[in-house]
Amino acid sequence: MANYADFQIGLYFAGLGGQLPPYPLTFAGLEAAAAEKMEHRLFDYVAGGAGDEHTQRHNVEAFERWGILPRMLSGAAERDLSVELFGHRWPAPVFLAPIGVLGVMTDDEHGDLAAAAAAASSGVPMVASTLMQDPMEDVAAALGDTPGFFQLYTPNDREVAESLVRRAEAAGYRGIVVTLDTWTLGYRPRDLQHATFPQLRGACLANYFSDPVFRSRLAAPPEEDPGAATLHWAMSFGNPTLSWEDLAWLRDLTDLPMLLKGICHPDDVRRAKDGGVDGIYCSNHGGRQAASAPALDLLPAVVDAADGMPVLFDSGVRSGADIVKALALGATAVGIGRPYGYGAVLGGTAGVEFVLSCLLAEADLTMGLNGYASIAELGRDVLVRH
């Protein structure tokens, strides 16, 4: 089994021929390059967060408070980063987290397809947002044999919600990720300063505009009156009345594995488990929805309450070392968000592939050089608080 760290050897050898890496290797470099290229309102939408943005800053800083305890002469020259999850062997415990404007972040405005192609080539699973620029069926086809999960923003129209889930199931997605923390928009000053956000301009609504039930609610097809269709979407997007009493209905929509995204409290974990969900997705939406505690600080208690049920995690992951730390704190798999999004901005599929290669190489090296040969060896005892 090749180590992901071999990627850096390729960069060094390419350098012998005068070839430099095509994209930045650090998050700061990726973000700066993306900022230069993106339309300023779109960049602010992607880079920005809730309120004064301290939550998203603290998400990142929380990783800095943990160090990894090195062990020597441990036989970690070859590493196995694979993990079994939902009946499939993932090559690494990493996935592409959903980005709701991914579709318009690439030059050709088919960013969801670009990310899906990168997932297909790398084997890294993708959680695809409801908010896509291309219909979910096309994105699923681009994933090939790599697992894809459909992130459901539950609309206030139950029949539309059911239609979206049925389509995802028919398209071949391997699970449904119900996002709970976005029943309304968070207070985002960057977006408010521009007095706009992409979906109100009709971006990334392909799953709605192609949905037969959604279309049946319109006086005219979206192709004829996109403004009215967008307005109807805006009025139906969130469901502020969704409660634990609705979990049974959601669970009955599909036999696919179902995960609840945004769960951060142990009591909510236990209630979700009692309700028959198959996994927890611990996340504070990257600090974009509400001011809260850093997501990483909430992860251990969530893992304890899950009591063996898979726990996916995102929010604040910026490096391969961050991936290792989240795994040591109990995450089953770790979601990458803004880093790969900026890779998509800079190079489409190739940019996403490059970012994933960098993150996996660093995670692999972090494990190997610290003396850990497999994910099973990572636990809270390998971390030191500082």
N, C-alpha and C positions, 0 to 999 in steps of 0.2 A: 504494500500500500504506500503510495507516494505521500509525503508530507506536504501540507499546504505551504509550508515555509519555503519549498523549492521555488516558489514564484519569485522570491527576491534574488535567487541565483540567476534566474533568467534576465532580470533587470541589470544585474552587474555585467553579465556577458554581453548583453545588448550594448552596454556602455563602451565595451572595448571597440565596437564598430562605430562609435560616435552617436549612438541612438539614446536619447534621454526618454524617461517615462512620458507617456502622452498626456497624463493628467496629474494634478497634485496628489501627494500621498498622505496629507494630513487633512483633518476636518477643516481646520482654519483655512488651508489653502483651497480646498474644494468650495467652501462657502464664499470666499473672496472672489474666486474665478466665476462662480455662478452669479454673484451679485453684479459683476461687470457685464454679464451677458443677458440677464433676464430683464424683462420689462419691470420697472420699479414697483408697480402695484402688486404684480405677481410675486416678486421676490419678498416683499413685505408680508404677503399672505403666508408664504412658506416659512420664512425665517421668524416671523413674529409669534407672540404668545399672549396669554391672558394678562390683563392689568399691567403692572409694571414689569412683567416678565421675570420676576424673581423666581417663580416656580420652575420655569424651564432652565434658568441658570443653576438653581439648586439641584435639579435633576443631574446635571453634569458634575457639579461639585461633590455630590454624594459619592460618586465613584472614587474621587480623589482621597476620600477619608479612609479608604481600605488599601492595604498593601498585601502582597502575596508572599507567603512564607516559603523560601526556597528549600528544596531537598536535593542533596547531591548523591552521585553514584547510584541513581535509582533505575537505570536502564530505560530511560525515556527517549532514546535515539529515534525510535519509531513511535508515532502517536496514532491513536484511533479516536477521532472526534465524532464518530457516527453515533446516532441515537435512534431508538425504536419509538415511534410515536404514531398513534392511531392506525396501527396495522401496517406501517410503512417504515422502512429503514432510511432515515435521512443521512446524507453523507457528513453533515455537520449540524450542530444544534443551533442553527441560525435560520431566520426567515426574513423575507421582505415584508415589512409592516405596511399597512394600507396608507396611501397618501391620496387625499381626495381631489387634488388637482394635478396628479401625475400626468394625466393625459395631455395637458397643455404645456408641460414643462420641457418637452423636446421640440426640436426645430420643426418636425413634421406634424406636431400635435397629435401624435399617436404614442404617447409615453407609456400607457398601460401595456400596449403590445410590445414596446421595447423592453420593458421590465420583465414581461412574461417570457420573451425570448432569452433574456439573460438567466432567468430562472431555469429554463429548459436546458441551457448549455452548462450551467453550473451545478444543477441538481438542488439548488437552494429553493425551498418552497416559497410561495407567494400568497399573501393574504390580499386579495383584490378588493378594492373599495366599491361600494355601491355607486360612488360618483366616478364613473369612467367616461372617457371620451369615445371609446368604442364599446359595442355591446359585449356583455359578459361572455357570450358564446364564442366570440372571436378571440377574446383574451384566453379563455380556457383552451381553445385549440392551439394557441401559440405556446402554451405551457408544455405541450408534449406529454411525456410520462412523469414530469415533475409534479408533485402534489400542489394543488391550488385550493385555497379556502376563500369563501365568499363572505365579505364583511357586510352585514345587514344593518343599515340605518332604518329602524322600524318606522314606517310612515304611519300617520293616523288613520289611514284607510287599510283595514285589515285584509281586504281582498287584494290590494296591490302588494302588500307584504307577502301574502301567500303566493302570489304569482312570481315574485322575485325569487323566493326560496325554491319553488318548483322548477323554475328555469335554471337556477344554479345547480340543482340536483341533476336535471336532465343534461346539462352541459358537461358534467363530469367533475365538478368541484368535490373535494373530499371532506368538507366540513363547512359549517355555518358559524360565523363569528358575529354574535349580536352585540353591537356597541350600545352601551347604556348611558354614556355621559354626554351625549350630544342631542338631547331632545330639544335644545335651543342653542343658539350660538353663544359662545362665551364672549366676555367683554374684551375686545381686542382693539386697543387704541390705534395700532398701525392701520388696520382695515378701516376703522371709523374715520381716521384722518383723510383717507381717500374716498370715504363715503361709498364704498363698493366692495363686493367680493365676487370671485369669478363665476359662481353658479348663477347669480342674478343676471349675469351677462350671457347666460345660456351655455356656459362651459361645463363639460363633464356630466351631462345629463342623459347620455345615450341609453343607459339602462331603463330610464323612465320613458323616454320618447319612443323606445322600441317595444315597450311592454304593452300587450294587448289590453290589459285591464286599465292601466293608466290612460291609454289612448281613448278608451271607451268613456272616460270622464270628461273628455274635451268636446267642445262644440265644433272644432276644426282640428285636423291633424297638425302635429307640430311643424311639419314641413310648410304648411300654409300659414300658420299663425304661431310662430315660435314664442312671441311675447306672451301670449295667453297661456301657452303650455308651461312656460317658465314660471309665470305667476301662480299657476295651479300647483306646480311643484313646490314653490315657496310656502304655499298655504298648507301643504300636506306633508312636508318633509319630516317634521318632528312629531313626537307623540308624548306630550307632557303628562298624560294620564297613565302611561305604562307603569305597572306595579308588579309586585311579586305574584299577585293573583293572575297575571297574564302569562306567567312562566309556563304553566301547563299547556296553554294554547300554543306558545312558541315551540315547546318541546314536541308537540304533536304534529307540527308542520312537516317534519322530515325524520327519516331514520338515520340521516348522516350524523356524525359527531357534532355536537353543539357546544360552543364555548361562549362564555359571557365576558365581554371586554369592558374594562373600567372597574372591575372588582378590586378593592383595596383594603377592605375591612374583614377581619376573620369571621365575624358573624354573618356577613354577606356570603362569604365563601361557603360556610356550612349550610346556609339556606339554599344556595345554588346547588350544592351537592345533593341535598335532600330532594330538590326539584328535578333531579335526573339529568343534569348537564354532564358533559363528558370532559370538560376542562375549564380552567380559569385563565383569563388573560389579564394579568395585573399591569395596569397602565394608568397614568394620569393624563393621557392624550398628549404627551410631550410638553405639558404645561400650557397647552393651547386653550383649554376649556375653562378651567377655574384655578384660582390660587389654592394650593394644597401643599401637603408635605412632599418632599422628594419621593418619587416612586420607589427608588431602590431601598429607602428606609422602611417602606411598607412591605417589601417582598418577603422577608423571613416569616412574619406572622401569617401572611397569606399561604405560604408553603406549608407551615405547620397545620393550619386549619384544613388545607386540602387533603392532608393525610394520605398521600400517595397518588392523588389525582393529578394529571399533568397541569403544570402552571407555565403558561407562556408569559413573557415579560417584554415590555419596551419602555422607553422614555429616558433620554439622556445618554444613550449608547453612542459613543463617538470613536471607539477604538477596539482593537482586538483584545487588549487587556481588560476593557470594560466587559466584553463578552465573557471572559473567564471569571471575572468577579461576580457577575450575575449568576452564572452557573454554580459557582461555589456557594452562593446564598440560597440556592435551591431551585432556580429556574430550570425548567425542562428544555426550553428553547428560548432564544433571545432575538427580538425583532430589531431590525435596522430600519431607520426612517430617513431623516434628512440626509445622512451621508450618501445613500444610494440615489436619493432624489436629485442631489446636486450632480452626481455622476451622470444621471440621465440628461440633465441640462447640458452638460459639457460634451457628451458623446453618445447619447442614445443607448442602445444595447451595449456597445463597447464600453461606454463610460460606467454603466452599472456593473458589468463584468469586472472591470478594473477595480472598482471600489470593493466589491466582494472579495476579489483576490487579495487585496491589501489587508482587509480586515481578517480574513481567514488565515493569511500568512502570519500576521501579528499574533492572533490568538494561538495558533499552533506553536510559534516560537516561545510565546509567554509560558505555555504549558511545558514545553520541552526543556527550556533553559531553567525553569524552576523545579523540574524533576517530576512532572506528572504526565503519565503516558496515556491516560484515558479519562473520559468524562467521569467515570465511576469513582476516580480517585479524588475528585473535587468535592469538598465539603466546607462547612464553615470553619473547621479547624485549620484550613490552609490560608485563612485570611487573618490579618493583623489590623486592628483599628488604630488609626493615628490621626 
